[in-house]
Amino acid sequence: MKGIVKWLNSIYGIRVCAPYKQDGVEFTQKENKVYTIYTYQDEN
């Protein structure tokens, strides 16, 4: 996830925001919008 956020920040100005990660969901933010990324535990 850190690599994805670094890439998104360099291209789009998106940064990690609190609560950062909760129940398999990771949070990023740009200006006043919060984006979520669902991370699966495994490929199934």
PDBQT receptor file of N, H, CA, C and O in Angstrom, charges set to zero:
ATOM      1  N   MET A   1       0.822  -1.189   0.000  1.00  0.00    +0.000 N 
ATOM      2  CA  MET A   1       0.000   0.000   0.000  1.00  0.00    +0.000 C 
ATOM      3  C   MET A   1       0.866   1.253   0.000  1.00  0.00    +0.000 C 
ATOM      4  O   MET A   1       0.536   2.232  -0.670  1.00  0.00    +0.000 OA
ATOM      5  N   LYS A   2       1.957   1.236   0.734  1.00  0.00    +0.000 N 
ATOM      6  H   LYS A   2       2.226   0.441   1.279  1.00  0.00    +0.000 HD
ATOM      7  CA  LYS A   2       2.816   2.419   0.797  1.00  0.00    +0.000 C 
ATOM      8  C   LYS A   2       3.314   2.810  -0.588  1.00  0.00    +0.000 C 
ATOM      9  O   LYS A   2       3.394   3.995  -0.914  1.00  0.00    +0.000 OA
ATOM     10  N   GLY A   3       3.647   1.813  -1.398  1.00  0.00    +0.000 N 
ATOM     11  H   GLY A   3       3.581   0.851  -1.132  1.00  0.00    +0.000 HD
ATOM     12  CA  GLY A   3       4.107   2.090  -2.753  1.00  0.00    +0.000 C 
ATOM     13  C   GLY A   3       3.020   2.698  -3.616  1.00  0.00    +0.000 C 
ATOM     14  O   GLY A   3       3.282   3.597  -4.415  1.00  0.00    +0.000 OA
ATOM     15  N   ILE A   4       1.795   2.207  -3.458  1.00  0.00    +0.000 N 
ATOM     16  H   ILE A   4       1.582   1.476  -2.810  1.00  0.00    +0.000 HD
ATOM     17  CA  ILE A   4       0.667   2.751  -4.225  1.00  0.00    +0.000 C 
ATOM     18  C   ILE A   4       0.413   4.202  -3.830  1.00  0.00    +0.000 C 
ATOM     19  O   ILE A   4       0.209   5.058  -4.691  1.00  0.00    +0.000 OA
ATOM     20  N   VAL A   5       0.428   4.477  -2.524  1.00  0.00    +0.000 N 
ATOM     21  H   VAL A   5       0.594   3.781  -1.825  1.00  0.00    +0.000 HD
ATOM     22  CA  VAL A   5       0.182   5.844  -2.054  1.00  0.00    +0.000 C 
ATOM     23  C   VAL A   5       1.287   6.779  -2.523  1.00  0.00    +0.000 C 
ATOM     24  O   VAL A   5       1.011   7.916  -2.907  1.00  0.00    +0.000 OA
ATOM     25  N   LYS A   6       2.523   6.321  -2.497  1.00  0.00    +0.000 N 
ATOM     26  H   LYS A   6       2.747   5.398  -2.186  1.00  0.00    +0.000 HD
ATOM     27  CA  LYS A   6       3.638   7.146  -2.975  1.00  0.00    +0.000 C 
ATOM     28  C   LYS A   6       3.447   7.497  -4.452  1.00  0.00    +0.000 C 
ATOM     29  O   LYS A   6       3.660   8.638  -4.859  1.00  0.00    +0.000 OA
ATOM     30  N   TRP A   7       3.047   6.513  -5.240  1.00  0.00    +0.000 N 
ATOM     31  H   TRP A   7       2.874   5.585  -4.909  1.00  0.00    +0.000 HD
ATOM     32  CA  TRP A   7       2.806   6.732  -6.657  1.00  0.00    +0.000 C 
ATOM     33  C   TRP A   7       1.640   7.701  -6.869  1.00  0.00    +0.000 C 
ATOM     34  O   TRP A   7       1.743   8.637  -7.662  1.00  0.00    +0.000 OA
ATOM     35  N   LEU A   8       0.520   7.470  -6.150  1.00  0.00    +0.000 N 
ATOM     36  H   LEU A   8       0.437   6.710  -5.506  1.00  0.00    +0.000 HD
ATOM     37  CA  LEU A   8      -0.644   8.353  -6.282  1.00  0.00    +0.000 C 
ATOM     38  C   LEU A   8      -0.300   9.779  -5.874  1.00  0.00    +0.000 C 
ATOM     39  O   LEU A   8      -0.752  10.732  -6.508  1.00  0.00    +0.000 OA
ATOM     40  N   ASN A   9       0.496   9.931  -4.823  1.00  0.00    +0.000 N 
ATOM     41  H   ASN A   9       0.863   9.156  -4.308  1.00  0.00    +0.000 HD
ATOM     42  CA  ASN A   9       0.882  11.265  -4.378  1.00  0.00    +0.000 C 
ATOM     43  C   ASN A   9       1.741  11.965  -5.427  1.00  0.00    +0.000 C 
ATOM     44  O   ASN A   9       1.565  13.155  -5.687  1.00  0.00    +0.000 OA
ATOM     45  N   SER A  10       2.663  11.228  -6.023  1.00  0.00    +0.000 N 
ATOM     46  H   SER A  10       2.806  10.261  -5.811  1.00  0.00    +0.000 HD
ATOM     47  CA  SER A  10       3.547  11.854  -7.007  1.00  0.00    +0.000 C 
ATOM     48  C   SER A  10       2.788  12.273  -8.263  1.00  0.00    +0.000 C 
ATOM     49  O   SER A  10       3.165  13.249  -8.912  1.00  0.00    +0.000 OA
ATOM     50  N   ILE A  11       1.733  11.557  -8.612  1.00  0.00    +0.000 N 
ATOM     51  H   ILE A  11       1.426  10.765  -8.085  1.00  0.00    +0.000 HD
ATOM     52  CA  ILE A  11       0.983  11.873  -9.826  1.00  0.00    +0.000 C 
ATOM     53  C   ILE A  11      -0.212  12.780  -9.552  1.00  0.00    +0.000 C 
ATOM     54  O   ILE A  11      -0.446  13.748 -10.275  1.00  0.00    +0.000 OA
ATOM     55  N   TYR A  12      -0.962  12.461  -8.508  1.00  0.00    +0.000 N 
ATOM     56  H   TYR A  12      -0.772  11.674  -7.921  1.00  0.00    +0.000 HD
ATOM     57  CA  TYR A  12      -2.239  13.139  -8.284  1.00  0.00    +0.000 C 
ATOM     58  C   TYR A  12      -2.295  14.004  -7.026  1.00  0.00    +0.000 C 
ATOM     59  O   TYR A  12      -3.291  14.698  -6.821  1.00  0.00    +0.000 OA
ATOM     60  N   GLY A  13      -1.278  13.990  -6.186  1.00  0.00    +0.000 N 
ATOM     61  H   GLY A  13      -0.469  13.426  -6.353  1.00  0.00    +0.000 HD
ATOM     62  CA  GLY A  13      -1.305  14.763  -4.957  1.00  0.00    +0.000 C 
ATOM     63  C   GLY A  13      -2.152  14.125  -3.866  1.00  0.00    +0.000 C 
ATOM     64  O   GLY A  13      -2.619  14.820  -2.964  1.00  0.00    +0.000 OA
ATOM     65  N   ILE A  14      -2.359  12.803  -3.935  1.00  0.00    +0.000 N 
ATOM     66  H   ILE A  14      -1.979  12.238  -4.668  1.00  0.00    +0.000 HD
ATOM     67  CA  ILE A  14      -3.168  12.087  -2.948  1.00  0.00    +0.000 C 
ATOM     68  C   ILE A  14      -2.271  11.659  -1.791  1.00  0.00    +0.000 C 
ATOM     69  O   ILE A  14      -1.142  11.216  -2.003  1.00  0.00    +0.000 OA
ATOM     70  N   ARG A  15      -2.783  11.794  -0.561  1.00  0.00    +0.000 N 
ATOM     71  H   ARG A  15      -3.700  12.154  -0.389  1.00  0.00    +0.000 HD
ATOM     72  CA  ARG A  15      -2.020  11.434   0.634  1.00  0.00    +0.000 C 
ATOM     73  C   ARG A  15      -2.812  10.481   1.516  1.00  0.00    +0.000 C 
ATOM     74  O   ARG A  15      -4.039  10.423   1.432  1.00  0.00    +0.000 OA
ATOM     75  N   VAL A  16      -2.112   9.735   2.359  1.00  0.00    +0.000 N 
ATOM     76  H   VAL A  16      -1.115   9.781   2.427  1.00  0.00    +0.000 HD
ATOM     77  CA  VAL A  16      -2.755   8.849   3.323  1.00  0.00    +0.000 C 
ATOM     78  C   VAL A  16      -3.446   9.709   4.374  1.00  0.00    +0.000 C 
ATOM     79  O   VAL A  16      -2.931  10.762   4.750  1.00  0.00    +0.000 OA
ATOM     80  N   CYS A  17      -4.614   9.267   4.853  1.00  0.00    +0.000 N 
ATOM     81  H   CYS A  17      -5.032   8.411   4.548  1.00  0.00    +0.000 HD
ATOM     82  CA  CYS A  17      -5.313  10.007   5.907  1.00  0.00    +0.000 C 
ATOM     83  C   CYS A  17      -5.858   9.060   6.963  1.00  0.00    +0.000 C 
ATOM     84  O   CYS A  17      -6.056   7.874   6.699  1.00  0.00    +0.000 OA
ATOM     85  N   ALA A  18      -6.101   9.584   8.156  1.00  0.00    +0.000 N 
ATOM     86  H   ALA A  18      -5.940  10.547   8.370  1.00  0.00    +0.000 HD
ATOM     87  CA  ALA A  18      -6.639   8.787   9.262  1.00  0.00    +0.000 C 
ATOM     88  C   ALA A  18      -8.052   8.353   8.923  1.00  0.00    +0.000 C 
ATOM     89  O   ALA A  18      -8.784   9.126   8.307  1.00  0.00    +0.000 OA
ATOM     90  N   PRO A  19      -8.461   7.172   9.291  1.00  0.00    +0.000 N 
ATOM     91  CA  PRO A  19      -7.825   6.193  10.174  1.00  0.00    +0.000 C 
ATOM     92  C   PRO A  19      -6.807   5.294   9.485  1.00  0.00    +0.000 C 
ATOM     93  O   PRO A  19      -6.474   4.245  10.035  1.00  0.00    +0.000 OA
ATOM     94  N   TYR A  20      -6.302   5.649   8.320  1.00  0.00    +0.000 N 
ATOM     95  H   TYR A  20      -6.573   6.501   7.873  1.00  0.00    +0.000 HD
ATOM     96  CA  TYR A  20      -5.276   4.942   7.559  1.00  0.00    +0.000 C 
ATOM     97  C   TYR A  20      -5.729   3.573   7.062  1.00  0.00    +0.000 C 
ATOM     98  O   TYR A  20      -5.787   3.340   5.854  1.00  0.00    +0.000 OA
ATOM     99  N   LYS A  21      -6.055   2.654   7.998  1.00  0.00    +0.000 N 
ATOM    100  H   LYS A  21      -6.008   2.843   8.979  1.00  0.00    +0.000 HD
ATOM    101  CA  LYS A  21      -6.486   1.316   7.605  1.00  0.00    +0.000 C 
ATOM    102  C   LYS A  21      -7.449   0.776   8.655  1.00  0.00    +0.000 C 
ATOM    103  O   LYS A  21      -7.195   0.868   9.856  1.00  0.00    +0.000 OA
ATOM    104  N   GLN A  22      -8.557   0.214   8.184  1.00  0.00    +0.000 N 
ATOM    105  H   GLN A  22      -8.763   0.140   7.209  1.00  0.00    +0.000 HD
ATOM    106  CA  GLN A  22      -9.550  -0.345   9.098  1.00  0.00    +0.000 C 
ATOM    107  C   GLN A  22     -10.333  -1.426   8.371  1.00  0.00    +0.000 C 
ATOM    108  O   GLN A  22     -10.920  -1.171   7.319  1.00  0.00    +0.000 OA
ATOM    109  N   ASP A  23     -10.344  -2.629   8.925  1.00  0.00    +0.000 N 
ATOM    110  H   ASP A  23      -9.867  -2.837   9.780  1.00  0.00    +0.000 HD
ATOM    111  CA  ASP A  23     -11.110  -3.748   8.376  1.00  0.00    +0.000 C 
ATOM    112  C   ASP A  23     -10.839  -4.005   6.895  1.00  0.00    +0.000 C 
ATOM    113  O   ASP A  23     -11.773  -4.235   6.126  1.00  0.00    +0.000 OA
ATOM    114  N   GLY A  24      -9.576  -3.969   6.491  1.00  0.00    +0.000 N 
ATOM    115  H   GLY A  24      -8.817  -3.782   7.115  1.00  0.00    +0.000 HD
ATOM    116  CA  GLY A  24      -9.211  -4.239   5.112  1.00  0.00    +0.000 C 
ATOM    117  C   GLY A  24      -9.404  -3.078   4.155  1.00  0.00    +0.000 C 
ATOM    118  O   GLY A  24      -9.216  -3.236   2.949  1.00  0.00    +0.000 OA
ATOM    119  N   VAL A  25      -9.777  -1.913   4.672  1.00  0.00    +0.000 N 
ATOM    120  H   VAL A  25      -9.930  -1.785   5.652  1.00  0.00    +0.000 HD
ATOM    121  CA  VAL A  25      -9.968  -0.726   3.847  1.00  0.00    +0.000 C 
ATOM    122  C   VAL A  25      -8.884   0.294   4.203  1.00  0.00    +0.000 C 
ATOM    123  O   VAL A  25      -8.652   0.578   5.379  1.00  0.00    +0.000 OA
ATOM    124  N   GLU A  26      -8.229   0.837   3.190  1.00  0.00    +0.000 N 
ATOM    125  H   GLU A  26      -8.416   0.606   2.235  1.00  0.00    +0.000 HD
ATOM    126  CA  GLU A  26      -7.199   1.843   3.409  1.00  0.00    +0.000 C 
ATOM    127  C   GLU A  26      -7.705   3.174   2.864  1.00  0.00    +0.000 C 
ATOM    128  O   GLU A  26      -8.435   3.209   1.874  1.00  0.00    +0.000 OA
ATOM    129  N   PHE A  27      -7.314   4.263   3.511  1.00  0.00    +0.000 N 
ATOM    130  H   PHE A  27      -6.721   4.235   4.315  1.00  0.00    +0.000 HD
ATOM    131  CA  PHE A  27      -7.869   5.575   3.208  1.00  0.00    +0.000 C 
ATOM    132  C   PHE A  27      -6.801   6.531   2.683  1.00  0.00    +0.000 C 
ATOM    133  O   PHE A  27      -5.694   6.604   3.216  1.00  0.00    +0.000 OA
ATOM    134  N   THR A  28      -7.156   7.256   1.634  1.00  0.00    +0.000 N 
ATOM    135  H   THR A  28      -8.056   7.197   1.201  1.00  0.00    +0.000 HD
ATOM    136  CA  THR A  28      -6.314   8.330   1.107  1.00  0.00    +0.000 C 
ATOM    137  C   THR A  28      -7.180   9.573   0.956  1.00  0.00    +0.000 C 
ATOM    138  O   THR A  28      -8.407   9.497   1.013  1.00  0.00    +0.000 OA
ATOM    139  N   GLN A  29      -6.536  10.709   0.765  1.00  0.00    +0.000 N 
ATOM    140  H   GLN A  29      -5.539  10.771   0.719  1.00  0.00    +0.000 HD
ATOM    141  CA  GLN A  29      -7.281  11.960   0.690  1.00  0.00    +0.000 C 
ATOM    142  C   GLN A  29      -6.608  12.923  -0.278  1.00  0.00    +0.000 C 
ATOM    143  O   GLN A  29      -5.384  12.972  -0.394  1.00  0.00    +0.000 OA
ATOM    144  N   LYS A  30      -7.451  13.689  -0.969  1.00  0.00    +0.000 N 
ATOM    145  H   LYS A  30      -8.446  13.649  -0.874  1.00  0.00    +0.000 HD
ATOM    146  CA  LYS A  30      -6.985  14.799  -1.785  1.00  0.00    +0.000 C 
ATOM    147  C   LYS A  30      -7.952  15.944  -1.553  1.00  0.00    +0.000 C 
ATOM    148  O   LYS A  30      -9.152  15.829  -1.804  1.00  0.00    +0.000 OA
ATOM    149  N   GLU A  31      -7.405  17.055  -1.066  1.00  0.00    +0.000 N 
ATOM    150  H   GLU A  31      -6.431  17.148  -0.862  1.00  0.00    +0.000 HD
ATOM    151  CA  GLU A  31      -8.207  18.221  -0.707  1.00  0.00    +0.000 C 
ATOM    152  C   GLU A  31      -9.306  17.782   0.260  1.00  0.00    +0.000 C 
ATOM    153  O   GLU A  31      -8.980  17.257   1.325  1.00  0.00    +0.000 OA
ATOM    154  N   ASN A  32     -10.573  17.968  -0.050  1.00  0.00    +0.000 N 
ATOM    155  H   ASN A  32     -10.838  18.395  -0.914  1.00  0.00    +0.000 HD
ATOM    156  CA  ASN A  32     -11.635  17.618   0.895  1.00  0.00    +0.000 C 
ATOM    157  C   ASN A  32     -12.322  16.293   0.558  1.00  0.00    +0.000 C 
ATOM    158  O   ASN A  32     -13.399  16.016   1.087  1.00  0.00    +0.000 OA
ATOM    159  N   LYS A  33     -11.725  15.467  -0.308  1.00  0.00    +0.000 N 
ATOM    160  H   LYS A  33     -10.850  15.692  -0.737  1.00  0.00    +0.000 HD
ATOM    161  CA  LYS A  33     -12.305  14.177  -0.672  1.00  0.00    +0.000 C 
ATOM    162  C   LYS A  33     -11.474  13.038  -0.094  1.00  0.00    +0.000 C 
ATOM    163  O   LYS A  33     -10.244  13.068  -0.136  1.00  0.00    +0.000 OA
ATOM    164  N   VAL A  34     -12.163  12.028   0.448  1.00  0.00    +0.000 N 
ATOM    165  H   VAL A  34     -13.162  12.003   0.481  1.00  0.00    +0.000 HD
ATOM    166  CA  VAL A  34     -11.505  10.837   0.986  1.00  0.00    +0.000 C 
ATOM    167  C   VAL A  34     -11.810   9.668   0.056  1.00  0.00    +0.000 C 
ATOM    168  O   VAL A  34     -12.955   9.461  -0.345  1.00  0.00    +0.000 OA
ATOM    169  N   TYR A  35     -10.770   8.910  -0.282  1.00  0.00    +0.000 N 
ATOM    170  H   TYR A  35      -9.840   9.078   0.044  1.00  0.00    +0.000 HD
ATOM    171  CA  TYR A  35     -10.903   7.755  -1.154  1.00  0.00    +0.000 C 
ATOM    172  C   TYR A  35     -10.586   6.499  -0.353  1.00  0.00    +0.000 C 
ATOM    173  O   TYR A  35      -9.765   6.533   0.563  1.00  0.00    +0.000 OA
ATOM    174  N   THR A  36     -11.236   5.390  -0.699  1.00  0.00    +0.000 N 
ATOM    175  H   THR A  36     -11.903   5.362  -1.443  1.00  0.00    +0.000 HD
ATOM    176  CA  THR A  36     -10.976   4.127  -0.015  1.00  0.00    +0.000 C 
ATOM    177  C   THR A  36     -10.485   3.086  -1.009  1.00  0.00    +0.000 C 
ATOM    178  O   THR A  36     -10.883   3.069  -2.174  1.00  0.00    +0.000 OA
ATOM    179  N   ILE A  37      -9.610   2.221  -0.514  1.00  0.00    +0.000 N 
ATOM    180  H   ILE A  37      -9.287   2.235   0.432  1.00  0.00    +0.000 HD
ATOM    181  CA  ILE A  37      -9.086   1.114  -1.308  1.00  0.00    +0.000 C 
ATOM    182  C   ILE A  37      -9.292  -0.143  -0.480  1.00  0.00    +0.000 C 
ATOM    183  O   ILE A  37      -8.762  -0.251   0.626  1.00  0.00    +0.000 OA
ATOM    184  N   TYR A  38     -10.057  -1.095  -1.003  1.00  0.00    +0.000 N 
ATOM    185  H   TYR A  38     -10.488  -1.008  -1.901  1.00  0.00    +0.000 HD
ATOM    186  CA  TYR A  38     -10.269  -2.355  -0.291  1.00  0.00    +0.000 C 
ATOM    187  C   TYR A  38      -9.132  -3.299  -0.624  1.00  0.00    +0.000 C 
ATOM    188  O   TYR A  38      -8.833  -3.534  -1.795  1.00  0.00    +0.000 OA
ATOM    189  N   THR A  39      -8.497  -3.842   0.405  1.00  0.00    +0.000 N 
ATOM    190  H   THR A  39      -8.739  -3.652   1.356  1.00  0.00    +0.000 HD
ATOM    191  CA  THR A  39      -7.397  -4.786   0.206  1.00  0.00    +0.000 C 
ATOM    192  C   THR A  39      -7.844  -6.183   0.619  1.00  0.00    +0.000 C 
ATOM    193  O   THR A  39      -8.300  -6.388   1.744  1.00  0.00    +0.000 OA
ATOM    194  N   TYR A  40      -7.713  -7.132  -0.286  1.00  0.00    +0.000 N 
ATOM    195  H   TYR A  40      -7.342  -6.966  -1.199  1.00  0.00    +0.000 HD
ATOM    196  CA  TYR A  40      -8.093  -8.517  -0.029  1.00  0.00    +0.000 C 
ATOM    197  C   TYR A  40      -6.982  -9.216   0.750  1.00  0.00    +0.000 C 
ATOM    198  O   TYR A  40      -5.801  -8.923   0.564  1.00  0.00    +0.000 OA
ATOM    199  N   GLN A  41      -7.374 -10.144   1.625  1.00  0.00    +0.000 N 
ATOM    200  H   GLN A  41      -8.334 -10.382   1.776  1.00  0.00    +0.000 HD
ATOM    201  CA  GLN A  41      -6.401 -10.899   2.404  1.00  0.00    +0.000 C 
ATOM    202  C   GLN A  41      -5.623 -11.879   1.535  1.00  0.00    +0.000 C 
ATOM    203  O   GLN A  41      -4.438 -12.106   1.778  1.00  0.00    +0.000 OA
ATOM    204  N   ASP A  42      -6.261 -12.457   0.535  1.00  0.00    +0.000 N 
ATOM    205  H   ASP A  42      -7.224 -12.272   0.338  1.00  0.00    +0.000 HD
ATOM    206  CA  ASP A  42      -5.592 -13.361  -0.403  1.00  0.00    +0.000 C 
ATOM    207  C   ASP A  42      -6.298 -13.270  -1.753  1.00  0.00    +0.000 C 
ATOM    208  O   ASP A  42      -7.301 -12.567  -1.880  1.00  0.00    +0.000 OA
ATOM    209  N   GLU A  43      -5.797 -13.957  -2.734  1.00  0.00    +0.000 N 
ATOM    210  H   GLU A  43      -4.982 -14.529  -2.630  1.00  0.00    +0.000 HD
ATOM    211  CA  GLU A  43      -6.350 -13.841  -4.079  1.00  0.00    +0.000 C 
ATOM    212  C   GLU A  43      -7.697 -14.522  -4.268  1.00  0.00    +0.000 C 
ATOM    213  O   GLU A  43      -8.321 -14.343  -5.314  1.00  0.00    +0.000 OA
ATOM    214  N   ASN A  44      -8.167 -15.297  -3.293  1.00  0.00    +0.000 N 
ATOM    215  H   ASN A  44      -7.660 -15.442  -2.443  1.00  0.00    +0.000 HD
ATOM    216  CA  ASN A  44      -9.465 -15.947  -3.388  1.00  0.00    +0.000 C 
ATOM    217  C   ASN A  44     -10.539 -15.015  -2.897  1.00  0.00    +0.000 C 
ATOM    218  O   ASN A  44     -11.716 -15.376  -2.895  1.00  0.00    +0.000 OA
TER     219      ASN A  44
